[in-house]
Amino acid sequence: MSKTATLYRMVTDQHICPFGLKSKDLLEREGYSVDDHKLTTRQQTDDFKQQHNVETTPQTFIDDKRIGGYDDLREFFNKGPAQPEGTTYTPVIAIFLLALLIALALGLSTNQPVLSVVTIERFVALSMCLLAVQKLRDLYAFSNQFITYDLLSMKMVRYAYVYPFAEAYAGLGMLAGLNAWLVAPVSLFIGVVGAVSVFKAVYIDKRELKCACVGGNSNVPLGFISLTENLFMVGAAIWMWFSMG
């Protein structure tokens, strides 16, 4: 016996509700035939919400029973929340993993050994560049989060606006093979200040903070991962000087 669900979702010339599309997709993946009702004007949407005494759309009905919006539908199918609450390391893991894959791909494309010192150098440099992009996409939000734990930014707020550019410069300088004396001091400085700041905030002051390493308004907890980012930069600086010899 086929299963049928009725879905009301907003689809106008100016706006297509993403949660309506996700609700339709979820219902179809669960084996339901969807009676898809598109609310094509704001007036239709307002009338529907008033008629059913609801505040939002989309709304799904199964067996003449209102299930609710997209989050309610996920709960109905025991899928868990669409957007996990609380802190998560997912953004940082994604950046590090992508940086590693790019470094490996570059090695393959140039017929170099997949696992080599060059691959590690590229991985560190690419990680720095990708992390810098996350910060640069919203400098204002990044600075608001960064100055709550970075010791130098607490004294000199403008440093929070300089930091992402310095991180990007260090990463690009490593990739370009610039002279170590042009790149290493920058990498060492921001790495040491960052590492000391994170260590003090997390392990001495025992503060529970969100890390700005992937940009402002992130849910990445300040801690080991944040410390790793800074130690990467310190290690990169030392390695650049070591390689010169």
Secondary structure, DSSP 8 states (H G I E B T S, - for coil): --EEEEEEEEB-SS-B-HHHHHHHHHHHHTTEEEEEEEE-SHHHHHHHHHHHT-SSS-EEEETTEEEESHHHHHHHTT---SS--S---HHHHHHHHHHHHHHHHHHHHTT--SSSHHHHHHHHHHHHHHHHHHHHTTHHHHHHHHTTT-HHHHH-TTHHHHHHHHHHHHHHHHHHT--HHHHHHHHHHHHHHHHHHHHIIIIIS----B--TT-TT---BSSHHHHHHHHHHHHHHHHHHHHH-
